[in-house]
């Protein structure tokens, strides 16, 4: 039995900033680079129909080691700068999934 880790990050902003953030993450190539990281099993943005100022990131990883490596990468500072640029707040949920 293998275990994966799924992380939900809810980004909240104002005046379309969450969609602009997700668009810039994609256009800059950061999303593609994260998806290509060892141990990444999925990285996708979703938009709640009832809340246009929130975007949900569903991020899936093989294990904690893969997440730790991702958090040590230079991409994390770029993501933090974009969150700051768009004045986003975030809420995180973490799930362990057993196959």
N, CA, C and O atoms as CSV, one atom per row, in Angstrom:
chain,resi,resn,atom,element,x,y,z
A,1,UNK,N,N,0.838,-1.172,0.000
A,1,UNK,CA,C,0.000,0.000,0.000
A,1,UNK,C,C,0.889,1.243,0.000
A,1,UNK,O,O,1.816,1.357,0.802
A,2,UNK,N,N,0.594,2.167,-0.907
A,2,UNK,CA,C,1.363,3.409,-0.937
A,2,UNK,C,C,0.487,4.550,-0.439
A,2,UNK,O,O,-0.741,4.493,-0.502
A,3,UNK,N,N,1.144,5.574,0.050
A,3,UNK,CA,C,0.431,6.731,0.574
A,3,UNK,C,C,0.834,7.954,-0.223
A,3,UNK,O,O,2.016,8.166,-0.491
A,4,UNK,N,N,-0.144,8.758,-0.602
A,4,UNK,CA,C,0.131,10.032,-1.249
A,4,UNK,C,C,-0.397,11.144,-0.347
A,4,UNK,O,O,-1.209,10.911,0.549
A,5,UNK,N,N,0.079,12.336,-0.603
A,5,UNK,CA,C,-0.359,13.495,0.166
A,5,UNK,C,C,-1.008,14.484,-0.798
A,5,UNK,O,O,-0.426,14.852,-1.819
A,6,UNK,N,N,-2.205,14.898,-0.459
A,6,UNK,CA,C,-2.928,15.893,-1.242
A,6,UNK,C,C,-3.068,17.148,-0.403
A,6,UNK,O,O,-3.441,17.091,0.769
A,7,UNK,N,N,-2.768,18.275,-1.014
A,7,UNK,CA,C,-2.853,19.550,-0.329
A,7,UNK,C,C,-3.826,20.439,-1.095
A,7,UNK,O,O,-3.707,20.607,-2.309
A,8,UNK,N,N,-4.781,21.001,-0.375
A,8,UNK,CA,C,-5.695,21.994,-0.939
A,8,UNK,C,C,-5.256,23.353,-0.414
A,8,UNK,O,O,-5.171,23.570,0.795
A,9,UNK,N,N,-4.981,24.254,-1.329
A,9,UNK,CA,C,-4.655,25.623,-0.933
A,9,UNK,C,C,-5.722,26.533,-1.534
A,9,UNK,O,O,-5.888,26.603,-2.752
A,10,UNK,N,N,-6.437,27.225,-0.657
A,10,UNK,CA,C,-7.446,28.184,-1.067
A,10,UNK,C,C,-6.809,29.567,-1.043
A,10,UNK,O,O,-6.477,30.088,0.022
A,11,UNK,N,N,-6.642,30.160,-2.226
A,11,UNK,CA,C,-6.124,31.513,-2.334
A,11,UNK,C,C,-7.318,32.461,-2.455
A,11,UNK,O,O,-8.217,32.235,-3.265
A,12,UNK,N,N,-7.321,33.513,-1.655
A,12,UNK,CA,C,-8.408,34.478,-1.685
A,12,UNK,C,C,-7.829,35.866,-1.893
A,12,UNK,O,O,-6.826,36.235,-1.281
A,13,UNK,N,N,-8.472,36.627,-2.761
A,13,UNK,CA,C,-8.025,37.979,-3.036
A,13,UNK,C,C,-9.200,38.881,-3.349
A,13,UNK,O,O,-10.324,38.639,-2.907
A,14,UNK,N,N,-8.926,39.930,-4.120
A,14,UNK,CA,C,-9.962,40.897,-4.489
A,14,UNK,C,C,-9.772,41.327,-5.934
A,14,UNK,O,O,-8.664,41.323,-6.472
A,15,UNK,N,N,-10.886,41.694,-6.539
A,15,UNK,CA,C,-10.881,42.279,-7.892
A,15,UNK,C,C,-10.177,41.408,-8.939
A,15,UNK,O,O,-9.458,41.919,-9.799
A,16,UNK,N,N,-10.387,40.109,-8.860
A,16,UNK,CA,C,-9.816,39.205,-9.860
A,16,UNK,C,C,-8.371,38.819,-9.629
A,16,UNK,O,O,-7.751,38.206,-10.498
A,17,UNK,N,N,-7.818,39.165,-8.474
A,17,UNK,CA,C,-6.394,38.900,-8.239
A,17,UNK,C,C,-6.065,37.409,-8.182
A,17,UNK,O,O,-4.956,37.011,-8.537
A,18,UNK,N,N,-7.005,36.588,-7.744
A,18,UNK,CA,C,-6.695,35.152,-7.658
A,18,UNK,C,C,-6.551,34.541,-9.046
A,18,UNK,O,O,-5.650,33.735,-9.283
A,19,UNK,N,N,-7.421,34.916,-9.945
A,19,UNK,CA,C,-7.304,34.401,-11.320
A,19,UNK,C,C,-6.048,34.945,-11.993
A,19,UNK,O,O,-5.380,34.227,-12.737
A,20,UNK,N,N,-5.727,36.202,-11.735
A,20,UNK,CA,C,-4.502,36.779,-12.298
A,20,UNK,C,C,-3.278,36.042,-11.770
A,20,UNK,O,O,-2.330,35.797,-12.515
A,21,UNK,N,N,-3.295,35.689,-10.488
A,21,UNK,CA,C,-2.205,34.913,-9.891
A,21,UNK,C,C,-2.062,33.566,-10.590
A,21,UNK,O,O,-0.966,33.198,-11.012
A,22,UNK,N,N,-3.163,32.830,-10.715
A,22,UNK,CA,C,-3.115,31.507,-11.358
A,22,UNK,C,C,-2.676,31.627,-12.814
A,22,UNK,O,O,-1.904,30.803,-13.303
A,23,UNK,N,N,-3.167,32.652,-13.504
A,23,UNK,CA,C,-2.756,32.868,-14.900
A,23,UNK,C,C,-1.260,33.134,-15.000
A,23,UNK,O,O,-0.591,32.597,-15.883
A,24,UNK,N,N,-0.730,33.964,-14.096
A,24,UNK,CA,C,0.700,34.272,-14.142
A,24,UNK,C,C,1.542,33.059,-13.755
A,24,UNK,O,O,2.605,32.831,-14.332
A,25,UNK,N,N,1.068,32.279,-12.778
A,25,UNK,CA,C,1.776,31.042,-12.415
A,25,UNK,C,C,1.911,30.143,-13.637
A,25,UNK,O,O,2.964,29.547,-13.860
A,26,UNK,N,N,0.852,30.046,-14.421
A,26,UNK,CA,C,0.858,29.188,-15.606
A,26,UNK,C,C,1.718,29.795,-16.717
A,26,UNK,O,O,2.580,29.123,-17.283
A,27,UNK,N,N,1.474,31.068,-17.022
A,27,UNK,CA,C,2.196,31.726,-18.121
A,27,UNK,C,C,3.701,31.816,-17.871
A,27,UNK,O,O,4.489,31.781,-18.817
A,28,UNK,N,N,4.102,31.931,-16.613
A,28,UNK,CA,C,5.522,32.069,-16.286
A,28,UNK,C,C,6.276,30.739,-16.381
A,28,UNK,O,O,7.507,30.713,-16.354
A,29,UNK,N,N,5.534,29.645,-16.492
A,29,UNK,CA,C,6.169,28.330,-16.546
A,29,UNK,C,C,6.327,27.680,-15.185
A,29,UNK,O,O,6.779,26.538,-15.108
A,30,UNK,N,N,5.970,28.368,-14.107
A,30,UNK,CA,C,6.114,27.780,-12.771
A,30,UNK,C,C,5.261,26.522,-12.617
A,30,UNK,O,O,5.715,25.529,-12.048
A,31,UNK,N,N,4.033,26.562,-13.121
A,31,UNK,CA,C,3.162,25.389,-13.000
A,31,UNK,C,C,3.785,24.191,-13.703
A,31,UNK,O,O,3.819,23.094,-13.145
A,32,UNK,N,N,4.274,24.388,-14.909
A,32,UNK,CA,C,4.898,23.281,-15.653
A,32,UNK,C,C,6.121,22.753,-14.913
A,32,UNK,O,O,6.343,21.543,-14.866
A,33,UNK,N,N,6.907,23.642,-14.342
A,33,UNK,CA,C,8.099,23.206,-13.602
A,33,UNK,C,C,7.724,22.408,-12.356
A,33,UNK,O,O,8.375,21.415,-12.034
A,34,UNK,N,N,6.679,22.839,-11.657
A,34,UNK,CA,C,6.235,22.108,-10.470
A,34,UNK,C,C,5.718,20.729,-10.870
A,34,UNK,O,O,6.036,19.732,-10.221
A,35,UNK,N,N,4.930,20.671,-11.926
A,35,UNK,CA,C,4.401,19.382,-12.394
A,35,UNK,C,C,5.515,18.428,-12.797
A,35,UNK,O,O,5.349,17.211,-12.714
A,36,UNK,N,N,6.647,18.970,-13.232
A,36,UNK,CA,C,7.775,18.139,-13.665
A,36,UNK,C,C,8.664,17.695,-12.504
A,36,UNK,O,O,9.559,16.872,-12.698
A,37,UNK,N,N,8.435,18.221,-11.309
A,37,UNK,CA,C,9.272,17.859,-10.170
A,37,UNK,C,C,9.091,16.393,-9.800
A,37,UNK,O,O,8.002,15.832,-9.918
A,38,UNK,N,N,10.181,15.793,-9.353
A,38,UNK,CA,C,10.159,14.414,-8.877
A,38,UNK,C,C,9.137,14.291,-7.745
A,38,UNK,O,O,9.207,15.019,-6.756
A,39,UNK,N,N,8.200,13.377,-7.896
A,39,UNK,CA,C,7.222,13.111,-6.847
A,39,UNK,C,C,5.936,13.900,-6.949
A,39,UNK,O,O,5.013,13.656,-6.172
A,40,UNK,N,N,5.837,14.852,-7.891
A,40,UNK,CA,C,4.577,15.576,-8.048
A,40,UNK,C,C,3.612,14.716,-8.856
A,40,UNK,O,O,3.950,14.234,-9.937
A,41,UNK,N,N,2.418,14.532,-8.326
A,41,UNK,CA,C,1.405,13.689,-8.968
A,41,UNK,C,C,0.253,14.499,-9.543
A,41,UNK,O,O,-0.607,13.956,-10.237
A,42,UNK,N,N,0.234,15.781,-9.260
A,42,UNK,CA,C,-0.828,16.629,-9.792
A,42,UNK,C,C,-0.743,18.029,-9.227
A,42,UNK,O,O,-0.388,18.230,-8.066
A,43,UNK,N,N,-1.076,18.995,-10.072
A,43,UNK,CA,C,-1.032,20.405,-9.673
A,43,UNK,C,C,-2.030,21.115,-10.572
A,43,UNK,O,O,-1.754,21.330,-11.752
A,44,UNK,N,N,-3.200,21.486,-10.024
A,44,UNK,CA,C,-4.244,22.087,-10.852
A,44,UNK,C,C,-5.046,23.104,-10.051
A,44,UNK,O,O,-5.274,22.944,-8.852
A,45,UNK,N,N,-5.469,24.162,-10.756
A,45,UNK,CA,C,-6.283,25.207,-10.162
A,45,UNK,C,C,-7.755,24.980,-10.515
A,45,UNK,O,O,-8.082,24.541,-11.618
A,46,UNK,N,N,-8.639,25.288,-9.556
A,46,UNK,CA,C,-10.082,25.187,-9.736
A,46,UNK,C,C,-10.715,26.449,-9.179
A,46,UNK,O,O,-10.202,27.051,-8.235
A,47,UNK,N,N,-11.837,26.846,-9.771
A,47,UNK,CA,C,-12.514,28.069,-9.379
A,47,UNK,C,C,-13.911,27.749,-8.851
A,47,UNK,O,O,-14.750,27.262,-9.608
A,48,UNK,N,N,-14.180,28.011,-7.565
A,48,UNK,CA,C,-15.514,27.774,-7.020
A,48,UNK,C,C,-16.551,28.660,-7.720
A,48,UNK,O,O,-16.355,29.870,-7.836
A,49,UNK,N,N,-17.635,28.072,-8.179
A,49,UNK,CA,C,-18.671,28.812,-8.899
A,49,UNK,C,C,-19.281,29.920,-8.049
A,49,UNK,O,O,-19.658,30.970,-8.569
A,50,UNK,N,N,-19.379,29.688,-6.745
A,50,UNK,CA,C,-20.049,30.643,-5.877
A,50,UNK,C,C,-19.115,31.704,-5.297
A,50,UNK,O,O,-19.574,32.585,-4.570
A,51,UNK,N,N,-17.822,31.640,-5.598
A,51,UNK,CA,C,-16.869,32.589,-5.015
A,51,UNK,C,C,-15.826,33.001,-6.052
A,51,UNK,O,O,-14.786,32.354,-6.168
A,52,UNK,N,N,-16.089,34.067,-6.804
A,52,UNK,CA,C,-15.167,34.464,-7.870
A,52,UNK,C,C,-13.826,35.013,-7.374
A,52,UNK,O,O,-12.917,35.225,-8.176
A,53,UNK,N,N,-13.692,35.244,-6.074
A,53,UNK,CA,C,-12.445,35.799,-5.533
A,53,UNK,C,C,-11.569,34.731,-4.862
A,53,UNK,O,O,-10.625,35.059,-4.144
A,54,UNK,N,N,-11.886,33.466,-5.098
A,54,UNK,CA,C,-11.095,32.366,-4.551
A,54,UNK,C,C,-10.685,31.428,-5.674
A,54,UNK,O,O,-11.444,31.185,-6.612
A,55,UNK,N,N,-9.482,30.912,-5.561
A,55,UNK,CA,C,-9.026,29.838,-6.441
A,55,UNK,C,C,-8.523,28.723,-5.534
A,55,UNK,O,O,-7.867,28.975,-4.523
A,56,UNK,N,N,-8.839,27.492,-5.908
A,56,UNK,CA,C,-8.400,26.314,-5.157
A,56,UNK,C,C,-7.299,25.628,-5.945
A,56,UNK,O,O,-7.480,25.279,-7.111
A,57,UNK,N,N,-6.160,25.437,-5.303
A,57,UNK,CA,C,-5.074,24.649,-5.873
A,57,UNK,C,C,-5.140,23.261,-5.245
A,57,UNK,O,O,-5.126,23.132,-4.021
A,58,UNK,N,N,-5.211,22.236,-6.070
A,58,UNK,CA,C,-5.101,20.861,-5.583
A,58,UNK,C,C,-3.744,20.355,-6.042
A,58,UNK,O,O,-3.457,20.252,-7.234
A,59,UNK,N,N,-2.931,20.046,-5.059
A,59,UNK,CA,C,-1.520,19.706,-5.248
A,59,UNK,C,C,-1.319,18.312,-4.652
A,59,UNK,O,O,-1.590,18.108,-3.469
A,60,UNK,N,N,-0.844,17.345,-5.456
A,60,UNK,CA,C,-0.669,15.975,-4.971
A,60,UNK,C,C,0.796,15.559,-5.085
A,60,UNK,O,O,1.469,15.848,-6.074
A,61,UNK,N,N,1.272,14.867,-4.038
A,61,UNK,CA,C,2.673,14.460,-3.966
A,61,UNK,C,C,2.794,12.994,-3.572
A,61,UNK,O,O,1.938,12.449,-2.875
A,62,UNK,N,N,3.853,12.379,-4.021
A,62,UNK,CA,C,4.130,10.966,-3.728
A,62,UNK,C,C,4.336,10.737,-2.236
A,62,UNK,O,O,3.844,9.756,-1.678
A,63,UNK,N,N,5.073,11.657,-1.587
A,63,UNK,CA,C,5.375,11.488,-0.163
A,63,UNK,C,C,5.894,12.803,0.416
A,63,UNK,O,O,6.046,13.791,-0.303
A,64,UNK,N,N,6.160,12.803,1.713
A,64,UNK,CA,C,6.633,14.010,2.392
A,64,UNK,C,C,7.998,14.446,1.868
A,64,UNK,O,O,8.270,15.644,1.793
A,65,UNK,N,N,8.853,13.508,1.509
A,65,UNK,CA,C,10.164,13.860,0.970
A,65,UNK,C,C,10.063,14.698,-0.293
A,65,UNK,O,O,10.843,15.630,-0.485
A,66,UNK,N,N,9.105,14.373,-1.156
A,66,UNK,CA,C,8.908,15.145,-2.388
A,66,UNK,C,C,8.422,16.562,-2.064
A,66,UNK,O,O,8.842,17.528,-2.701
A,67,UNK,N,N,7.544,16.677,-1.079
A,67,UNK,CA,C,7.068,18.000,-0.662
A,67,UNK,C,C,8.222,18.809,-0.074
A,67,UNK,O,O,8.368,19.994,-0.373
A,68,UNK,N,N,9.041,18.169,0.759
A,68,UNK,CA,C,10.178,18.863,1.360
A,68,UNK,C,C,11.133,19.382,0.295
A,68,UNK,O,O,11.620,20.508,0.395
A,69,UNK,N,N,11.403,18.577,-0.719
A,69,UNK,CA,C,12.290,19.005,-1.809
A,69,UNK,C,C,11.682,20.191,-2.555
A,69,UNK,O,O,12.384,21.139,-2.906
A,70,UNK,N,N,10.388,20.132,-2.791
A,70,UNK,CA,C,9.687,21.239,-3.458
A,70,UNK,C,C,9.797,22.516,-2.621
A,70,UNK,O,O,10.069,23.592,-3.154
A,71,UNK,N,N,9.587,22.393,-1.321
A,71,UNK,CA,C,9.642,23.572,-0.451
A,71,UNK,C,C,11.043,24.170,-0.364
A,71,UNK,O,O,11.186,25.348,-0.036
A,72,UNK,N,N,12.070,23.390,-0.649
A,72,UNK,CA,C,13.452,23.893,-0.638
A,72,UNK,C,C,13.865,24.478,-1.987
A,72,UNK,O,O,14.941,25.065,-2.103
A,73,UNK,N,N,13.022,24.323,-3.005
A,73,UNK,CA,C,13.384,24.785,-4.345
A,73,UNK,C,C,13.271,26.304,-4.453
A,73,UNK,O,O,12.594,26.953,-3.655
A,74,UNK,N,N,13.946,26.851,-5.455
A,74,UNK,CA,C,13.903,28.295,-5.682
A,74,UNK,C,C,12.519,28.744,-6.140
A,74,UNK,O,O,12.201,29.932,-6.082
A,75,UNK,N,N,11.706,27.811,-6.588
A,75,UNK,CA,C,10.360,28.164,-7.031
A,75,UNK,C,C,9.505,28.716,-5.892
A,75,UNK,O,O,8.606,29.525,-6.123
A,76,UNK,N,N,9.781,28.285,-4.674
A,76,UNK,CA,C,8.973,28.731,-3.543
A,76,UNK,C,C,9.070,30.237,-3.337
A,76,UNK,O,O,8.076,30.878,-2.995
A,77,UNK,N,N,10.247,30.806,-3.538
A,77,UNK,CA,C,10.364,32.263,-3.377
A,77,UNK,C,C,9.617,32.985,-4.499
A,77,UNK,O,O,9.036,34.046,-4.270
A,78,UNK,N,N,9.627,32.423,-5.705
A,78,UNK,CA,C,8.883,33.024,-6.814
A,78,UNK,C,C,7.383,32.975,-6.538
A,78,UNK,O,O,6.670,33.940,-6.811
A,79,UNK,N,N,6.905,31.861,-6.000
A,79,UNK,CA,C,5.483,31.737,-5.657
A,79,UNK,C,C,5.123,32.730,-4.558
A,79,UNK,O,O,4.084,33.386,-4.629
A,80,UNK,N,N,5.970,32.845,-3.550
A,80,UNK,CA,C,5.716,33.784,-2.455
A,80,UNK,C,C,5.656,35.223,-2.970
A,80,UNK,O,O,4.820,36.008,-2.523
A,81,UNK,N,N,6.527,35.564,-3.896
A,81,UNK,CA,C,6.517,36.916,-4.465
A,81,UNK,C,C,5.221,37.175,-5.235
A,81,UNK,O,O,4.665,38.271,-5.165
A,82,UNK,N,N,4.742,36.166,-5.971
A,82,UNK,CA,C,3.487,36.348,-6.694
A,82,UNK,C,C,2.302,36.478,-5.738
A,82,UNK,O,O,1.399,37.278,-5.980
A,83,UNK,N,N,2.297,35.704,-4.662
A,83,UNK,CA,C,1.231,35.848,-3.652
A,83,UNK,C,C,1.233,37.267,-3.088
A,83,UNK,O,O,0.182,37.880,-2.902
A,84,UNK,N,N,2.425,37.769,-2.823
A,84,UNK,CA,C,2.565,39.128,-2.284
A,84,UNK,C,C,2.106,40.158,-3.325
A,84,UNK,O,O,1.382,41.096,-2.992
A,85,UNK,N,N,2.523,39.986,-4.568
A,85,UNK,CA,C,2.151,40.898,-5.652
A,85,UNK,C,C,0.635,41.042,-5.768
A,85,UNK,O,O,0.123,42.141,-5.980
A,86,UNK,N,N,-0.079,39.921,-5.627
A,86,UNK,CA,C,-1.530,39.915,-5.788
A,86,UNK,C,C,-2.280,40.039,-4.452
A,86,UNK,O,O,-3.507,39.944,-4.426
A,87,UNK,N,N,-1.563,40.247,-3.360
A,87,UNK,CA,C,-2.170,40.457,-2.035
A,87,UNK,C,C,-3.127,39.326,-1.665
A,87,UNK,O,O,-4.263,39.572,-1.260
A,88,UNK,N,N,-2.661,38.087,-1.806
A,88,UNK,CA,C,-3.512,36.934,-1.546
A,88,UNK,C,C,-3.375,36.430,-0.120
A,88,UNK,O,O,-2.298,36.467,0.474
A,89,UNK,N,N,-4.482,35.964,0.407
A,89,UNK,CA,C,-4.497,35.224,1.660
A,89,UNK,C,C,-4.634,33.760,1.278
A,89,UNK,O,O,-5.157,33.433,0.213
A,90,UNK,N,N,-4.162,32.882,2.152
A,90,UNK,CA,C,-4.289,31.466,1.830
A,90,UNK,C,C,-4.683,30.652,3.049
A,90,UNK,O,O,-4.343,30.976,4.186
A,91,UNK,N,N,-5.418,29.575,2.765
A,91,UNK,CA,C,-5.804,28.603,3.777
A,91,UNK,C,C,-5.433,27.238,3.221
A,91,UNK,O,O,-5.697,26.945,2.055
A,92,UNK,N,N,-4.817,26.398,4.060
A,92,UNK,CA,C,-4.285,25.116,3.599
A,92,UNK,C,C,-4.984,23.968,4.321
A,92,UNK,O,O,-5.194,24.014,5.533
A,93,UNK,N,N,-5.339,22.940,3.554
A,93,UNK,CA,C,-5.836,21.671,4.080
A,93,UNK,C,C,-4.935,20.569,3.560
A,93,UNK,O,O,-4.510,20.606,2.405
A,94,UNK,N,N,-4.641,19.597,4.392
A,94,UNK,CA,C,-3.715,18.519,4.009
A,94,UNK,C,C,-4.390,17.177,4.259
A,94,UNK,O,O,-5.007,16.962,5.303
A,95,UNK,N,N,-4.262,16.267,3.272
A,95,UNK,CA,C,-4.884,14.950,3.353
A,95,UNK,C,C,-3.870,13.872,3.018
A,95,UNK,O,O,-3.078,14.023,2.088
A,96,UNK,N,N,-3.896,12.784,3.776
A,96,UNK,CA,C,-3.074,11.612,3.486
A,96,UNK,C,C,-4.002,10.570,2.871
A,96,UNK,O,O,-5.023,10.212,3.458
A,97,UNK,N,N,-3.642,10.089,1.691
A,97,UNK,CA,C,-4.467,9.128,0.973
A,97,UNK,C,C,-3.755,7.794,0.896
A,97,UNK,O,O,-2.626,7.721,0.411
A,98,UNK,N,N,-4.385,6.758,1.358
A,98,UNK,CA,C,-3.832,5.416,1.228
A,98,UNK,C,C,-4.478,4.741,0.036
A,98,UNK,O,O,-5.702,4.732,-0.086
A,99,UNK,N,N,-3.660,4.173,-0.851
A,99,UNK,CA,C,-4.196,3.457,-2.030
A,99,UNK,C,C,-4.706,2.100,-1.618
A,99,UNK,O,O,-5.195,1.344,-2.458
